[in-house]
Amino acid sequence: MNYIIGTKEQCEFYNAHVTELKKYNGVTMKWAEAKKHPTKDLWSIVEEPTIPVYDESELLIEGLEGVEVIERLLEDWTIDELELI
């Protein structure tokens, strides 16, 4: 499973893009929820396998310039906010 890392706006844009293409209607009304990094100003969202952001290094979705796609989130994404206190 790949994850897209970018701004909140980019992750929400990708979510809206996938939701529109998949035409969710019923129990599921959108693709996924963007998640904020616990300590950095970064956001992530799961990449839908049939709607990739990049093919090789070519950007496929306008508006997502500069996002990073990674295979899995690093451990620092799963830090419990209580651990930061």
C-alpha positions in Angstrom: 0.0 0.0 0.0 1.4 3.4 -1.0 0.9 6.7 0.8 1.0 10.2 -0.6 2.8 12.8 1.5 2.1 16.4 0.9 0.1 19.4 2.2 -3.4 19.1 3.6 -4.7 20.7 0.5 -2.9 18.2 -1.8 -4.2 15.2 0.2 -7.7 16.5 0.2 -7.5 17.2 -3.5 -6.4 13.6 -4.2 -9.2 12.4 -2.0 -11.8 14.4 -3.9 -10.3 13.3 -7.2 -10.5 9.6 -6.3 -14.0 10.0 -4.8 -15.2 11.6 -8.1 -13.6 8.9 -10.3 -14.9 6.1 -8.2 -18.4 7.6 -7.8 -18.8 6.5 -4.2 -22.5 6.4 -3.2 -23.9 4.7 -0.1 -22.1 3.7 3.0 -18.7 5.0 1.7 -19.0 8.6 0.5 -15.3 9.3 -0.1 -12.0 7.5 -0.7 -10.0 8.1 2.6 -9.2 10.5 5.4 -6.0 12.6 5.2 -3.9 12.2 8.3 -1.6 14.9 9.8 1.9 14.1 10.9 2.1 14.4 14.8 5.0 16.8 14.8 5.6 18.1 11.2 3.5 20.2 8.9 2.9 17.2 6.6 -0.2 15.2 5.7 -0.6 11.7 4.2 -3.4 9.8 2.5 -3.5 6.2 1.1 -2.9 6.1 -2.6 -5.8 4.2 -4.4 -4.0 1.4 -6.3 -5.8 2.1 -9.6 -5.4 5.9 -9.5 -1.6 6.5 -9.0 -0.1 10.0 -8.8 3.0 9.1 -10.8 3.8 6.7 -13.6 7.6 6.2 -13.3 8.5 9.8 -12.6 5.8 11.4 -14.7 3.0 13.2 -12.8 -0.4 11.9 -13.8 -2.7 14.2 -11.7 -2.3 17.9 -12.2 -2.4 19.8 -8.9 -0.2 17.3 -7.0 3.1 18.7 -8.0 5.8 18.0 -5.4 4.0 15.3 -3.4 6.0 12.2 -2.4 4.7 8.7 -2.8 6.1 6.1 -0.4 5.4 2.4 0.2 4.7 2.7 3.9 4.6 5.4 6.5 7.6 5.7 8.8 7.3 5.1 12.5 7.2 8.8 13.3 3.7 8.9 11.7 2.3 6.6 14.4 3.6 8.5 17.4 0.8 8.8 19.9 0.2 12.5 20.7 0.3 11.6 24.4 3.9 10.4 24.0 4.8 14.0 23.0 3.8 15.5 26.3 
